Amino acid sequence: MKIILLAFLLIFSLGTVLGQTDTAIAKSGTPIEMLFPQGKSKALILSYDDGRTEDRQLVQMMNKYGLIGTFHLNSNKLGADGYLTKSEIKQLFVGHEISVHSANHPNLTTLSKIDIVYEVVEDRKELERLMVYPVRGMAYPFGNNNEFVIDAIKGLGIEYARTVDDTYTFKIPENFLKWHPTIHQFAKAYFEQDKPDNDKRELESFYKVINDFIGTKELALLDVWGHSWEMSNNPSKWNETEKFFKLVANNSAIHYTTQIDFVDYINGFHSLKFSVEKNMVTNQSSLTIFFRKGGKSYSISPGKTIALSN
């Protein structure tokens, strides 16, 4: 009987110790939640392809509303009929990002590896010459990509590559070389001529996504892509563009960013060095990073170590 009693007490004591250990683990397991710059929970990216002359009007409108864009250009097409000139892009895109879209806009999935490398490297080299800063991002021509293409561009200085596969969500890309945007500007409205009912449905779908983004309390990235030439010289489409810009502009809850700046920030967050107990953190990046732990928000400057409350 004594042996049974001792065994019971031993099991009870062991369970108590294990329970205490589990509690300690649970406390140190308080999750770290990323926030965007200035502690914001929403980020907006506007991404446009091809470098057509309509970019002039688009940039003017974006500047009017304090919005930032990422523009993916084909360097071998610059100066051709309907395209921007090489001499104007440095000044035109001040405050915005320029990114690779391939030199000639081919379907990369049909090319050999050496030709894929040529299209990316030549475009990057010429855009860097024109803009006088490192060009580190890309959008796939036609959005076409596969594992062969992705493997070919690795090591070419490309840190993200955007597709045209809309997710209709606000998730941060898991693979920056296969970056799926949220939604095409105006969804699939205007894809077919003389389909007003379809245009109406697609515009309603587009604005529902935009309003859901504005209203969400979760961490959210809205990445809208398109082409300025889609508006062409159609006043109603430009009016629709301005309506959209007004809707998302001047919102204190939104962080306005380019694609490469967004990539740098995400990488900066992931490079934070936390202690085991999560009561200290070091920031080895060159950016001020914002995050939340246990309901309390923090910011940490480059090269600093700070203490965190339990």
Rosetta blueprint (number, residue, H / E / L):
1 M L
2 K H
3 I H
4 I H
5 L H
6 L H
7 A H
8 F H
9 L H
10 L H
11 I H
12 F H
13 S H
14 L H
15 G H
16 T H
17 V H
18 L H
19 G H
20 Q H
21 T H
22 D H
23 T H
24 A H
25 I H
26 A H
27 K H
28 S H
29 G L
30 T L
31 P L
32 I E
33 E E
34 M E
35 L E
36 F E
37 P H
38 Q H
39 G H
40 K E
41 S L
42 K E
43 A E
44 L E
45 I E
46 L E
47 S E
48 Y E
49 D E
50 D E
51 G L
52 R E
53 T L
54 E L
55 D H
56 R H
57 Q H
58 L H
59 V H
60 Q H
61 M H
62 M H
63 N H
64 K H
65 Y L
66 G L
67 L L
68 I L
69 G E
70 T E
71 F E
72 H E
73 L E
74 N L
75 S H
76 N H
77 K H
78 L L
79 G L
80 A L
81 D L
82 G L
83 Y E
84 L L
85 T L
86 K L
87 S L
88 E L
89 I H
90 K H
91 Q H
92 L H
93 F L
94 V L
95 G L
96 H L
97 E E
98 I E
99 S E
100 V E
101 H L
102 S L
103 A L
104 N L
105 H L
106 P L
107 N L
108 L H
109 T H
110 T H
111 L L
112 S L
113 K H
114 I H
115 D H
116 I H
117 V H
118 Y H
119 E H
120 V H
121 V H
122 E H
123 D H
124 R H
125 K H
126 E H
127 L H
128 E H
129 R H
130 L H
131 M H
132 V L
133 Y L
134 P L
135 V L
136 R L
137 G E
138 M E
139 A E
140 Y L
141 P H
142 F H
143 G H
144 N L
145 N L
146 N L
147 E H
148 F H
149 V H
150 I H
151 D H
152 A H
153 I H
154 K L
155 G L
156 L L
157 G L
158 I L
159 E L
160 Y E
161 A E
162 R E
163 T L
164 V L
165 D L
166 D L
167 T L
168 Y L
169 T L
170 F L
171 K L
172 I L
173 P L
174 E L
175 N L
176 F H
177 L H
178 K H
179 W E
180 H L
181 P L
182 T L
183 I E
184 H E
185 Q L
186 F L
187 A L
188 K L
189 A L
190 Y L
191 F L
192 E L
193 Q L
194 D L
195 K L
196 P H
197 D H
198 N H
199 D H
200 K H
201 R H
202 E H
203 L H
204 E H
205 S H
206 F H
207 Y H
208 K H
209 V H
210 I H
211 N H
212 D H
213 F H
214 I H
215 G H
216 T L
217 K L
218 E L
219 L L
220 A E
221 L E
222 L E
223 D E
224 V E
225 W E
226 G E
227 H L
228 S H
229 W H
230 E H
231 M L
232 S L
233 N L
234 N L
235 P H
236 S H
237 K H
238 W H
239 N H
240 E H
241 T H
242 E H
243 K H
244 F H
245 F H
246 K H
247 L H
248 V H
249 A L
250 N L
251 N L
252 S L
253 A L
254 I E
255 H E
256 Y E
257 T L
258 T L
259 Q H
260 I H
261 D H
262 F H
263 V H
264 D H
265 Y H
266 I H
267 N H
268 G H
269 F H
270 H H
271 S L
272 L L
273 K E
274 F E
275 S L
276 V L
277 E L
278 K L
279 N L
280 M E
281 V E
282 T E
283 N L
284 Q L
285 S L
286 S L
287 L L
288 T L
289 I E
290 F E
291 F E
292 R E
293 K E
294 G L
295 G L
296 K E
297 S E
298 Y E
299 S E
300 I E
301 S L
302 P L
303 G L
304 K L
305 T E
306 I E
307 A E
308 L L
309 S L
310 N L
